[in-house]
């Protein structure tokens, strides 16, 4: 199967929303306001910082004629509902990590992070100079979306565990939070994998629902919850979390 055939036929849920269904930006005295839904709570370190920076730079570059109104999870849609909200026209743009949305299309995994993938710089180089942007655009056409990178967390840990992992068999039965292709692999090993937003992990750990989680959210939880955190961790692997800014 060639690349374009894969992009056309692998989209779960059919074709993109028609242009006529998309909501127009709000206008006030010649100025435009774009509603941006995001997958992180307000004040969430690293990722909301990136969203705030985008909001600020858009206003500065347009001399205030184009502004962004950010919506945290629950203010308009849920953390994992932002993709469909923009594709359907309920919102103008979103700030999120595309590996949350491999259910819409498996190709979206490659525009955030894959296990043992590129570093932050390597991902950026591929995206801007190696054809990544063009592939992202081609994929977005299925859903009537246009995307670009808008932040990067750098490398993440492969997991934080309550019990030491000594073999592949130790993953069997674990409740494991890992989005994207990494979660698909762990599911094959018998882990119970969930696609849970990073901003909800702290509450989940307090409820003792999760035995292990991967990557980014540990740094946001490691202060007040330090006595509750798992003891063991894996070696860091080279995966790059690249939040994506997307608009209709």
C-alpha positions in Angstrom: 0.0 0.0 0.0 1.4 3.4 -0.9 1.6 6.3 1.6 -1.3 8.3 0.2 -3.6 5.2 0.0 -2.7 4.5 3.7 -3.6 8.1 4.7 -6.9 8.0 2.9 -8.1 4.6 4.0 -6.8 4.3 7.5 -8.8 7.2 9.0 -11.2 5.6 11.5 -14.6 7.2 11.4 -14.6 8.2 7.7 -13.9 11.5 6.0 -13.3 15.0 7.5 -16.0 17.4 8.4 -17.3 19.5 5.5 -16.1 23.1 5.4 -19.6 24.4 5.7 -19.9 22.9 9.2 -16.9 24.8 10.6 -17.5 27.7 12.9 -16.1 31.1 11.9 -13.9 33.0 14.4 -15.6 35.6 16.5 -15.2 39.2 15.3 -15.3 42.4 17.3 -14.4 45.8 15.7 -12.3 44.2 13.0 -10.5 42.0 15.4 -10.6 38.2 15.4 -10.8 35.9 18.4 -9.9 32.2 18.0 -11.1 29.7 20.6 -8.3 27.2 21.4 -9.2 24.1 23.4 -6.3 22.2 25.0 -5.5 19.0 26.7 -3.8 20.4 29.8 -5.1 22.3 32.9 -4.2 25.9 33.4 -0.8 26.3 35.0 0.3 22.8 33.9 4.1 23.0 33.7 5.8 22.8 30.3 2.7 22.1 28.2 0.4 24.9 29.3 3.5 27.1 29.3 3.8 26.4 25.6 0.1 27.2 25.0 0.5 30.5 26.9 3.5 31.3 24.8 1.6 30.7 21.6 -1.3 32.8 22.8 1.1 35.6 23.6 3.1 35.5 20.4 0.0 35.4 18.2 -1.3 38.6 19.9 2.1 40.3 19.6 2.7 39.4 15.9 -0.8 40.6 14.9 -0.6 43.8 17.0 -3.6 42.6 18.9 -5.8 42.1 15.8 -5.8 38.3 16.3 -6.2 36.9 19.8 -6.6 33.4 21.3 -9.1 32.5 24.0 -7.7 29.4 25.7 -10.1 26.8 27.1 -8.8 24.2 29.6 -10.2 20.7 29.8 -13.8 20.9 30.9 -14.4 24.5 30.0 -15.7 23.6 26.6 -14.8 20.0 25.9 -12.8 17.3 27.6 -9.0 16.9 27.4 -9.3 14.1 24.8 -12.1 15.7 22.9 -10.2 18.6 21.4 -9.4 16.9 18.1 -13.1 16.2 17.3 -14.1 19.7 18.6 -11.9 21.4 16.0 -12.6 19.0 13.2 -16.3 19.5 13.7 -16.1 23.3 14.0 -17.0 23.5 17.7 -13.6 25.2 18.4 -11.2 27.0 16.1 -7.9 25.3 17.2 -6.4 23.0 19.8 -3.1 22.5 21.6 -2.5 18.9 22.4 -0.3 15.9 21.7 -1.3 14.0 18.6 -0.5 10.5 20.0 -3.7 10.9 22.0 -5.6 10.6 18.7 -4.3 7.4 17.0 -7.9 6.3 17.2 -8.7 8.9 14.6 -5.7 7.8 12.5 -2.7 5.7 13.5 -0.4 8.1 11.6 -0.8 10.8 14.3 1.5 8.8 16.6 4.5 10.0 14.6 3.8 13.7 15.2 4.3 13.5 19.0 6.5 10.6 20.1 7.4 7.0 19.4 9.4 4.7 21.7 13.2 5.1 21.1 12.3 7.8 18.5 14.1 11.1 17.8 15.3 13.6 20.3 13.6 17.0 20.4 16.1 18.4 17.9 15.9 15.4 15.6 12.1 15.5 15.5 12.1 19.3 14.8 14.7 18.8 12.0 12.6 16.0 10.4 9.4 18.0 10.7 10.7 21.2 9.2 13.4 20.0 6.8 12.7 16.3 6.2 9.2 16.3 5.0 7.4 15.9 8.3 5.3 19.0 7.9 4.1 17.9 4.5 3.0 14.5 5.8 1.2 16.2 8.7 -0.6 18.5 6.3 -1.5 15.6 4.1 -2.9 13.7 7.0 -4.8 16.8 8.3 -6.6 17.1 5.0 -8.6 14.0 5.9 -10.0 15.9 8.9 -10.0 19.4 7.4 -7.2 20.5 9.7 -3.9 22.3 9.5 -1.2 21.7 12.1 2.2 22.9 13.2 4.5 22.1 16.2 4.0 24.4 19.2 6.3 23.1 22.0 8.4 20.2 22.9 9.0 18.5 26.3 12.2 16.7 25.3 12.9 13.1 26.3 10.6 11.3 28.7 11.0 8.3 31.0 9.7 5.0 29.8 7.8 4.4 33.0 7.5 4.9 36.8 6.7 1.7 38.6 5.6 0.5 42.0 7.5 -2.7 41.6 10.8 -3.3 39.9 10.4 -4.5 36.3 12.8 -7.5 35.7 11.4 -9.1 32.6 8.8 -8.6 29.8 6.4 -10.9 31.8 6.3 -8.3 34.6 4.1 -6.0 32.4 1.3 -8.6 32.3 -1.7 -7.3 34.2 -0.2 -3.8 35.0 -2.5 -0.8 34.8 -0.3 1.3 32.5 -0.9 4.8 31.2 0.9 5.3 27.9 -0.6 6.9 24.8 0.5 6.2 21.3 2.4 3.3 19.8 4.2 2.6 23.1 0.9 1.7 24.7 0.1 -0.6 21.7 3.3 -2.5 22.3 2.7 -2.8 26.1 -0.8 -4.0 25.4 0.7 -6.9 23.5 2.7 -7.8 26.6 -0.5 -8.0 28.6 -0.6 -4.6 30.2 -4.0 -2.9 30.7 -3.2 0.3 28.8 -5.2 3.5 29.2 -5.1 6.8 27.3 -5.5 9.2 30.2 -4.6 12.9 30.0 -1.5 14.0 31.9 -3.4 16.5 33.9 -5.5 13.7 35.5 -2.7 11.4 36.6 -2.3 12.9 40.1 -5.9 12.3 41.0 -5.7 8.8 39.5 -2.7 8.0 41.6 -4.4 9.2 44.8 -7.2 6.8 44.0 -4.6 4.0 43.6 -6.1 3.2 40.2 -2.8 3.1 38.4 0.2 1.0 39.1 2.5 2.7 36.5 2.5 5.6 34.2 4.9 6.9 31.5 6.7 10.1 30.8 5.8 13.7 31.2 3.4 14.0 34.1 5.8 12.8 36.8 7.6 16.2 37.0 4.3 17.9 37.6 3.4 15.5 40.5 6.7 15.0 42.1 6.4 17.7 44.8 3.5 17.4 47.1 2.9 13.7 46.1 6.5 12.6 46.5 5.8 10.1 49.3 3.1 8.5 47.2 5.2 8.1 44.0 6.4 4.7 42.8 9.9 3.6 43.8 11.3 2.3 40.6 11.8 3.9 37.2 13.1 2.7 33.9 16.0 4.2 32.1 15.1 7.2 30.0 14.4 6.5 26.4 14.6 8.9 23.5 11.1 10.1 22.9 10.1 13.6 22.2 6.8 15.0 23.3 5.8 17.6 20.7 2.5 19.4 21.4 0.7 20.3 18.2 -1.2 23.5 17.5 -4.0 22.9 15.0 -6.6 25.0 13.5 -9.3 24.7 10.9 
